[in-house]
Amino acid sequence: MGELRGRAALVTGGSRGIGAAVARRLAREGADVAITHVSPLGLERSRDVAAEIEAAGRRAEVIEADAADAGAVTASVERAAAAFGRLDILVNNAGIFPAGPFEDVTAEELDRALAVHVRAAFLAAQAALPYLPDGGRIITIGSNLADRAPHPGVALYAMTKAALGGLTRGLARDLGPRGITVNVVHPGSTRTDMNPDEGPEADAQRALTALGRYLEPDDIAATVAHLAGPAGRNITGTAITVDAGANA
């Protein structure tokens, strides 16, 4: 613990699930952490996460920002950097899960999914660039569905998550001369309120994995912390899949 002491991070969508676990883990490693939320319930949850960050002896900042709003995305980065006087780690985590028959997807749903998953990650990285020091970190949370769609109804979601791979590889080349690493972490079925491990689809998802189990949000957070820390300094331009072997 303490490998990130003196660092500052922004975790988008950090009020619950994987984002909250990442925020808590980075704080335990010594980082000050800003998190974004989008709803009144998200504000309440964000305050709880912020309290945990502060209990770990770190500073916390709670920011309201809809990842579908380009201006809000940029402003959240600027506010995080202003709150801590620096920004070393950007974790693009905010996401939605559009699912359903391909023929029923509306143009509005398409635009929102692209905005939340792809445009927001692009704009946040762009906004963070003036603040990130040499050796900074950009980490995006994708999905193992980016590489394999095991059932129908996920074309839109899979497409937007797959696009993050191209962004990651391109940014890694662009920012490599400054030692800034850029990676995407692809979780599999993870126990969150959006995907409970006792839900109606849980057994089917569990059966797809080699290990026969769901992941915990802390499993993803551990991988993010590794990439954000000193041991991750030579990992860039790649995707790391953490899915209990679902894509094996």
C-alpha positions as CSV (number, residue, x, y, z in Angstrom):
1,M,0.0,0.0,0.0
2,G,1.1,3.6,-0.5
3,E,2.4,3.2,-4.0
4,L,0.3,6.1,-5.2
5,R,1.0,8.5,-2.4
6,G,1.1,12.1,-3.6
7,R,-0.9,11.2,-6.7
8,A,-4.4,12.5,-7.7
9,A,-7.0,10.6,-9.6
10,L,-10.3,11.1,-11.3
11,V,-12.7,8.1,-11.6
12,T,-15.8,8.8,-13.6
13,G,-18.9,7.0,-12.5
14,G,-17.3,6.4,-9.2
15,S,-20.4,6.3,-7.1
16,R,-21.1,2.6,-7.3
17,G,-20.0,-0.8,-8.6
18,I,-16.6,-1.0,-10.3
19,G,-16.0,2.7,-10.2
20,A,-16.5,2.9,-6.4
21,A,-14.2,-0.1,-5.9
22,V,-11.5,1.6,-8.0
23,A,-11.9,4.9,-6.1
24,R,-11.5,3.1,-2.8
25,R,-8.5,1.1,-3.9
26,L,-6.7,4.1,-5.3
27,A,-7.3,5.9,-2.1
28,R,-5.9,2.9,-0.1
29,E,-2.8,3.1,-2.3
30,G,-2.4,6.7,-1.3
31,A,-4.1,8.8,-4.0
32,D,-6.5,11.7,-3.6
33,V,-9.6,10.7,-5.6
34,A,-12.3,12.7,-7.4
35,I,-15.4,10.8,-8.5
36,T,-18.3,11.7,-10.8
37,H,-22.0,10.9,-10.5
38,V,-25.1,11.8,-12.6
39,S,-28.2,11.3,-10.4
40,P,-29.5,12.3,-7.0
41,L,-29.0,8.7,-5.8
42,G,-25.5,8.9,-7.3
43,L,-24.8,11.9,-5.1
44,E,-25.8,10.1,-2.0
45,R,-23.6,7.1,-2.9
46,S,-20.8,9.4,-4.0
47,R,-20.8,11.0,-0.5
48,D,-20.5,7.5,1.0
49,V,-17.5,6.7,-1.2
50,A,-16.0,10.1,-0.5
51,A,-16.3,9.3,3.3
52,E,-14.4,6.1,2.8
53,I,-11.7,7.9,0.8
54,E,-11.3,10.4,3.6
55,A,-11.3,7.6,6.2
56,A,-8.3,6.3,4.4
57,G,-6.6,9.6,5.0
58,R,-6.9,11.0,1.5
59,R,-8.8,13.9,0.0
60,A,-12.0,13.3,-2.0
61,E,-14.0,15.4,-4.4
62,V,-17.5,14.7,-5.6
63,I,-18.5,16.0,-9.0
64,E,-21.8,15.9,-10.8
65,A,-21.2,15.2,-14.5
66,D,-23.3,13.3,-17.1
67,A,-20.9,11.4,-19.3
68,A,-23.2,12.1,-22.3
69,D,-22.7,15.8,-21.8
70,A,-19.4,16.9,-23.6
71,G,-19.1,20.1,-21.6
72,A,-19.7,18.3,-18.3
73,V,-17.0,15.7,-19.1
74,T,-14.4,18.4,-19.8
75,A,-15.5,20.4,-16.7
76,S,-15.2,17.4,-14.4
77,V,-11.5,16.9,-15.4
78,E,-10.8,20.6,-14.8
79,R,-12.5,20.6,-11.5
80,A,-10.6,17.5,-10.3
81,A,-7.3,19.0,-11.3
82,A,-8.2,22.2,-9.5
83,A,-9.3,20.5,-6.4
84,F,-6.0,18.6,-5.9
85,G,-3.7,21.0,-7.7
86,R,-2.7,18.1,-10.0
87,L,-4.1,15.1,-11.9
88,D,-2.0,12.0,-12.4
89,I,-4.5,9.2,-13.1
90,L,-7.7,9.3,-15.2
91,V,-10.0,6.3,-15.0
92,N,-12.8,6.4,-17.6
93,N,-15.4,4.2,-15.9
94,A,-18.8,5.8,-16.4
95,G,-21.0,3.5,-18.5
96,I,-24.5,2.3,-19.4
97,F,-25.7,-1.1,-20.6
98,P,-28.0,-0.7,-23.7
99,A,-29.3,-4.1,-24.6
100,G,-32.1,-5.5,-26.7
101,P,-33.0,-6.5,-30.3
102,F,-30.8,-4.8,-32.9
103,E,-33.8,-3.8,-34.9
104,D,-35.3,-1.9,-32.0
105,V,-32.2,0.3,-31.3
106,T,-33.1,4.0,-31.9
107,A,-30.9,6.7,-33.2
108,E,-31.1,8.4,-29.8
109,E,-29.9,5.2,-28.0
110,L,-27.1,4.8,-30.5
111,D,-26.0,8.4,-29.9
112,R,-26.1,8.2,-26.1
113,A,-24.1,4.9,-26.0
114,L,-21.4,6.4,-28.3
115,A,-21.4,9.6,-26.2
116,V,-21.1,7.8,-22.8
117,H,-18.6,5.1,-23.8
118,V,-16.5,6.6,-26.6
119,R,-16.8,10.4,-26.8
120,A,-16.6,10.8,-23.0
121,A,-13.4,8.7,-22.8
122,F,-11.9,10.7,-25.8
123,L,-12.8,14.1,-24.4
124,A,-11.7,13.3,-20.8
125,A,-8.3,12.2,-22.0
126,Q,-8.0,15.3,-24.1
127,A,-9.0,17.5,-21.2
128,A,-6.6,15.7,-18.9
129,L,-3.6,16.0,-21.1
130,P,-2.5,19.5,-20.0
131,Y,-2.6,18.3,-16.4
132,L,-1.1,14.8,-16.7
133,P,2.6,14.7,-15.8
134,D,5.1,12.7,-17.7
135,G,4.5,9.1,-16.6
136,G,0.7,9.8,-16.0
137,R,-1.9,7.1,-16.5
138,I,-5.1,6.8,-18.5
139,I,-7.2,3.7,-17.8
140,T,-10.5,2.9,-19.4
141,I,-13.0,0.3,-18.3
142,G,-14.4,-1.6,-21.3
143,S,-16.1,-5.0,-21.3
144,N,-15.2,-8.6,-22.4
145,L,-18.1,-8.2,-24.8
146,A,-15.8,-6.1,-26.8
147,D,-14.1,-9.2,-28.0
148,R,-16.9,-11.8,-27.9
149,A,-20.7,-11.6,-28.0
150,P,-22.0,-14.8,-26.5
151,H,-25.7,-14.0,-26.9
152,P,-27.9,-11.7,-29.0
153,G,-29.0,-8.2,-28.0
154,V,-25.6,-6.7,-27.2
155,A,-24.5,-5.3,-30.6
156,L,-24.6,-1.7,-29.6
157,Y,-22.9,-2.2,-26.3
158,A,-20.2,-4.4,-27.7
159,M,-19.5,-2.0,-30.6
160,T,-19.0,1.0,-28.2
161,K,-16.8,-1.0,-25.9
162,A,-14.7,-2.4,-28.8
163,A,-14.1,1.2,-30.0
164,L,-12.2,1.8,-26.8
165,G,-9.5,-0.6,-28.0
166,G,-8.7,1.6,-31.0
167,L,-8.7,4.7,-28.8
168,T,-6.3,3.0,-26.3
169,R,-3.8,1.9,-29.0
170,G,-3.8,5.3,-30.7
171,L,-3.4,7.3,-27.5
172,A,-0.6,5.0,-26.4
173,R,1.4,5.9,-29.5
174,D,0.5,9.6,-29.2
175,L,1.4,9.9,-25.5
176,G,4.3,7.4,-25.3
177,P,7.0,10.0,-25.7
178,R,5.9,11.5,-22.4
179,G,5.8,8.1,-20.7
180,I,2.0,8.3,-20.2
181,T,0.5,4.9,-20.4
182,V,-2.9,4.2,-21.8
183,N,-4.8,0.9,-21.3
184,V,-8.2,-0.6,-21.3
185,V,-9.5,-3.2,-18.7
186,H,-12.2,-5.5,-20.0
187,P,-14.2,-6.9,-17.1
188,G,-16.5,-9.9,-17.4
189,S,-19.6,-10.5,-15.3
190,T,-19.0,-8.6,-12.2
191,R,-21.3,-8.5,-9.1
192,T,-22.8,-5.0,-9.1
193,D,-26.3,-3.7,-8.6
194,M,-26.5,-3.5,-12.4
195,N,-25.6,-7.2,-12.8
196,P,-26.4,-9.0,-9.5
197,D,-24.9,-12.5,-9.1
198,E,-28.3,-13.8,-8.1
199,G,-30.2,-12.2,-11.0
200,P,-32.2,-14.1,-13.6
201,E,-29.3,-14.2,-16.0
202,A,-26.6,-14.9,-13.3
203,D,-26.4,-18.7,-13.8
204,A,-26.1,-18.4,-17.5
205,Q,-23.3,-15.9,-17.2
206,R,-21.5,-17.9,-14.6
207,A,-21.7,-21.0,-16.8
208,L,-19.8,-19.1,-19.6
209,T,-16.7,-18.7,-17.4
210,A,-13.9,-21.1,-17.0
211,L,-13.8,-20.6,-13.3
212,G,-17.6,-20.8,-12.8
213,R,-18.0,-17.6,-10.9
214,Y,-18.7,-13.9,-11.0
215,L,-16.0,-11.4,-10.4
216,E,-16.0,-8.9,-7.5
217,P,-15.6,-5.2,-8.2
218,D,-12.4,-5.3,-6.2
219,D,-11.0,-7.8,-8.7
220,I,-11.2,-5.1,-11.4
221,A,-9.9,-2.4,-9.0
222,A,-6.8,-4.5,-8.3
223,T,-6.0,-4.5,-12.0
224,V,-6.5,-0.8,-12.3
225,A,-4.3,-0.1,-9.3
226,H,-1.6,-2.3,-10.8
227,L,-1.7,-0.3,-14.1
228,A,-1.8,3.0,-12.1
229,G,1.2,2.1,-10.0
230,P,5.0,1.8,-10.6
231,A,4.6,-1.8,-11.8
232,G,2.4,-0.7,-14.7
233,R,4.9,1.8,-16.1
234,N,5.7,-0.5,-19.1
235,I,2.2,-1.7,-19.9
236,T,0.6,0.5,-22.5
237,G,-1.5,0.3,-25.6
238,T,-3.1,-2.9,-24.6
239,A,-6.3,-4.5,-23.3
240,I,-6.4,-6.6,-20.1
241,T,-9.4,-9.0,-19.8
242,V,-10.5,-9.9,-16.3
243,D,-13.4,-12.2,-16.8
244,A,-12.8,-15.5,-15.0
245,G,-12.1,-17.1,-18.3
246,A,-15.4,-16.3,-20.1
247,N,-13.5,-15.4,-23.3
248,A,-11.0,-18.3,-23.0
